[in-house]
Structure formats: C-alpha cells, structure tokens
Amino acid sequence: DQHMKVQFSFASRLHTGAHRAHIYSRPASRCSRLLSPTVGVCLPGSASAASPLWLARPVTQRALATETQSAVPEAPKAHIRHQKIMNKALMAPGSLRSQIAELFSQALATAYPNLPDEEPIITPCSNIKFGDYQCNNAMQLFGKLKGTPGAPKAPRDVANALLAALPPNDLIVETSLAGPGFINLKVSRPFLSKRISDMLSGGMQQFAPQLAGKRCIVDFSSPNVAKEMHVGHLRSTIIGDTICKTLEFCGADVLRLNHIGDWGTQFGMLIQHMSELRPEGLGEEGGKDEDVSDLMQLYRAAKARFDLEEDFKIRAREMVTRLQGGDVTVTRAWQRICASSRKEFQALYDRLGVTVQERGESFYNPMLKDIVKELTDKGVAQLSEGATCVFVEGQTVPLIVQKSDGGFGYASTDMAAIKHRIYNEKGEWLIYVTDAGQSQHFDMIYAAGRMAGWREGVDGRLAPRIDHVPFGLVLGEDGKKFKTRSGDVVRLVELLDEAKARCTANIRERWAEGGKVVDEAELEAASSAMGYGAVKYADLKNHRQTNYKFSYDAMLDLKGNTAVYLLYAHARIAGIVRKAGQDVDALASTTSITLDHPKELALALYLVKLPEALEDALDELAPNRLTDYLYELSEHFNAFYVDCKVIGSEQESSRLLLCEAVAKAMRQVFSLLGVTPLYRI
C-alpha cells in the first residue's frame, strides 16, 4: 500500500548521541487511505548528516519526489511501516512517552552498544490491564542480531536484556513480558499524582515542547483582494491559526503572514471598469469610495466585460501597464480597492479571533526582476519558447518565473517570498497552509530554491525546514463541493452568521425551558463562542488532508465529538468546582491527589498525555491530534464522574483537584484551537 509507506527526510548537522531520535509506533490513522505517516529528523550517523541538507518533512506522498531524492532510503518493511521518527526538537520534556523512550534509549545503548542507531519503539499498551505503555524493540532487534556471535536465542532474551539495562527511575513502577517479547510498562501512581499537581501549580506550558527562540514563519489564509472570503478560506485560516498558536505556546517566535492576492492582471480589469463608471473617470484621487462599496459586484461586472468586450480587454491590459509603471492615479485606485477588501477581511478575522500580518504579492513586486536574473545567472532558469522557466526533475511542466510577454506570475512571487523569508526574515521553519491542489506548485518552488542554493542555511545557521500543509475540500451534505442553492460558493460571513443564529436560538430555547431570564449580553457572548467554535472544531477535528461534509446539524449536536458537546462538558466541570466552594489553588498546595479508583487512574493517565498531543500536532502539523485529545479527555472524565462521586465524598479534595486539572487542560486546548471556553451555559 503506497499510502502507508514511511517517508524519511534528513536534518543537517546532527551527530550521534547528541541528537538522538526516537521511533514511536502508532496505529494507522482512520484516514490512512489518504494520509502518509509523517517523519521529521535524520538518523544520527547517517551519510547525509555530514553536510547541511534541507530539513523538510514531506507531509504527503507527492513531496518526496522533489525533496531529498538522492538521500531517501527505501521504505521500511511492512511490519514496521507505522513507525515514525520524531524530531527531538519537538519532544516535550513532560511527555511520558518521550521520557520512557529516553530510558529505553539508555537501555539499548547499554545492552547493545554495537547497534548505536537502534531507537526505542514506544506505543500505548493496547490493554490497560497489562500496562500503560509498551516497548516493542525485541523482535526487530532479535532479527538484526541473528547469526552474530553470542546472539540471543529468542526475542524474549532481548527483552530481558533491555529490562536488565533499564536505568533506575521513578517513572516506571512495574514491567512484564507478553507474547514473543513485548515489554509492558506501568507508570508510577505517585509520579502521575505529582505530575498533575505540577500542572495545576506551574501550568501546562512547562511540559510542552520547548521551541524558545525558533523563528517560524506561517503563510496562511491568503484571500484575494476584491473577492469575498468563502468557505474555502476557512480551512487555511483556522488550520494556520491553530498551528501558529501551538508553536507560540511552545515558545517559538512566530511570524503570521497573510499572502493576499493584491497584484496582477485582474486589477487592470477592475480599475479600468472603475474609470468608466463616471464621466470624469478616476480623477486625481483614483475614484471614489462608493466605487468599491461592493467589490464583488465590481469584480463580476468587470469580469463580464473583460470576457465579452475585446476593446475593454485591450484597455484593461493597458491599465495593468500603467499600474505596474507606478502611475499615481491608477495606484490610488488600486489602494482604494485593497483598503476596501482589507476592511472586510479584518471584520472576519476579528470574529474568528485570528491575528495575521498582511504581506501580499505586491510586497515582492520590486524583487521579481532581480530574482529572475539571479536564477538565470546561476543556470537554474532558462529560456523556453520565450518564457523563463525552471525545469524540475520529475515534473512534467516547468516553473515559469517570467512569461514570454515579460510579465510575472505566482511562481515569480513565491520564489521572491521564499528567499525573503530565509534571508531577510531568517526563518528556521517555513510553513505554507494551502489547499492540496497547490502541492505540485510548492514542490517546484522548494526544488527551485534548492537548485538556487537558497536552502543551504544562512549565516552559519542550519538549513531551514520547509513544510507544505495541504488540506482537502469542504463538501456539502450531498458529498459535492459546498455551494449555495444557486450554485455560488458559500460566503464565509454567511456561514458564521448562520452558525451563530442557530446557537442563539438553541440557547434561548434551553434557557426558556429552565426558567432562566435571558441576558442579551450573555446570550450574545455564549452564541458567538459556541457558533464560531462549532465551525472551527467541525473542521479541525478531521485530518486536514481529508474532504469533510459540512453540516450545521452535525456540528451543533449536543452529543458526540463537537465543540458544543465539549463546551457543555467544560461548563459542567467548572460548575462542579464552583459548587464545591473551595479555593482550588490553595487546595493544590496542601492536598495530594490520590488515584485509588480505576477510573481516577485512567483519567489521570490520559490527562498527562497533553504533551504527547502537542508533540504529534507539531510533528504532523495536524490540529486533529489536539481535538482527538480533547474529546477523549472529556470521555475519560465522563466515565470517572459516573463512578466517582466528587462533592461530599471522602476524596472530595483530591477529586476536585483532578476536576480542575481536567478543566485547565481543556481550556488550554480550546485556546490552541481558537475556541472560547464557557463556564456557564
């Protein structure tokens, strides 16, 4: 199955020991048919580690061809194809999985020093009765050692050797062997209790991956000027925002860039049409505000004329030349159009709680001639039928950096952007969040950058890591591309309005049934949080590469994996803590958390896996790892609450702290997802 092959890429300047990578095994994703497992760092001691290489983890099968072709090893055998290598830079100090991996890394080095590149294979135990985690190296090691002097006689001998070499620690309290050599591990209950207490007293951030000072540049949202944002922009905007928030939470220095479409031939069409709206033309001020009051109407009218009127088409192209030449009046008209679009974009960003810095295509326009000259001088680009092109090995079409008429297109701008982000912004990790249809385009951009030598690192720094984060389509309930009844693309503003309106009606009805007096300000806040949160969560809970069906009824369901269900769950927990009337902060400093009941233990064990969710979300650039954690955490809490009385029980203080820790973890993930938590509904 080609979709299940593990893909490897290599980090630059990594050395054996100092930057050990750990291998984790994870069950195949529900969407494995569409999704390739992800990887992120080189094997220490590999041939490629001696020289700087572009650290870019291919997040889809398509990226492999143009990334590190010569350095990519064959895919592992089928029995280990779900393993992945995690970049140690993304491993969280508070991740139990990473801590256990580090212990077994030491055990491997002690027991089998002749296999320095062997990495721990750590996975959650499939049956909690036997353990919490599992180490699965024995069978693989046995195969490698077979036929060597003093080779073990069976995989269990390998497992026993690893257990004998395991260093003393306060994390693992019990081990056992299962089957041919699986090592089951149980985590110390006092360790879990202390970890939760530390989460309460010191916050969640101390246990997250530590990316302090890492310069990350995330390109997301990117609507086009003079066009309204539609449902297609939703995915890029909220996926990009969640990736930014997660990086920022881990201490990274994040530059959020909005690469808007604010330059190109369409502006000649728009401005020419504006100039013909009134007898006096554009005038010295480049038109009037009312000319751009309805940009969609302006665009449609201009496009219709451009398609039908040959004379208008000629005048529009002449207007493009005037714009590119810096004509003052035409430039003012262009600025007027951009300002009007910017106002509409910002209103939507404000509703979604998204912060992004505009840096459109026009920003790079002054750089384009020099970019083409550099690519030509270096022999990277060449003339082909009058156009200047970069021919990328493995691609069937060229990357056109300058058209035969001397004009520039998206490729020119993206080449300028990637160089600027590496050299001027000094980006160490560049992330592009766009639809999957642009995958080939970005493959060629990255390859052309490598050919130009831009990917070798700057000022002695390591080569930057670059990831394309593609996403699938939003579909209607009929399984077709989500559109209005008239066949138009669904406007994002209408989608948000509808979600909020439905939440307003639902909350008002529930309050009326409960006899609650409606406070309009409270209702506005609750319906906004729930409506916008429901839209975001319904998208983010799916793996980004899958297409998903958009359904208001499904996303606003009070049951199941929805933001509405989770917001109610959080409000319920907050209500328990509030009803108890105790100062939980003071309680945390004097009370130990006991985990005697099986449901207490199960909840605690899942609660402390937040750092693992953060590791996975960053390693795969997949926000659904966070939504999975959030939903499963609420399910574990529900199971705990059914069997474990909180208020009025002998364990009230301990269980209140457990409730508060769950609520804090939920609030932290809500924050990363851009969802506003509710304490009362």
Buried (B, 14 or more C-beta within 10 A) or exposed (E): EEBBBBBBBBBBBBEEEEBBBBBBBBEBBEBBEBBBBBBBBBBBEBEBBEEBBBBBBBBBBBBBBBBBEEBBEEBBEEEBBBBBBBBBBBBBEBBBBBBBBBBBBBBBBBBBEEBEEBBBBBBBBEEEEBBBBBBBBBBBBBEBBEEEEEEBEEBBBBBBBBBEBBEEBEBBBEBEBBEEBBBBBBBBBBBBBBBBBBBBEEEBBBBBBBBEEBBBBBBBBBBBBBBBBBBBBBBBBBBBBBBBBBBBBBBBBBBBBBBBBBBBBBBBBBBBBBBBBEEEEBEEEBBBEEBBEEBEEBBEBBBEBBEEEEEBBEBBBEBBEBBBEEBEBBBBBBEBBBEBBBEBBEEBBEBBBBEBEBBBBBBBBEBBBEBBEBBBEEEBBEEEEEBBBBBBEEBEEBBBBBBEEEBBBBBBBBBBBBBBBBEEBBBBBBBBBBBBEBBBBBBBBBBBBBBBEBBBBBEEBBBBBBBBBBBBBBBBEEEEBBBEEEEEBBBBBEBBEBBBEBBBEBBBEEBEEEEEEEEEEBBEEBBBBBBBBBBBBBBBBBBBBBBBBBEBEBBBBEEEBBBBBBBBBBBBBBBBBEEBEBEBEEBBEEBEBBBEBEBBBBBBBBBBBBBBBBBBBBBBBBBBBBBBBBBBBBBBBEBBBEEBEBBEEEBBBBBBBBBBBBBBBBBBBBBBBBBBBBBEB
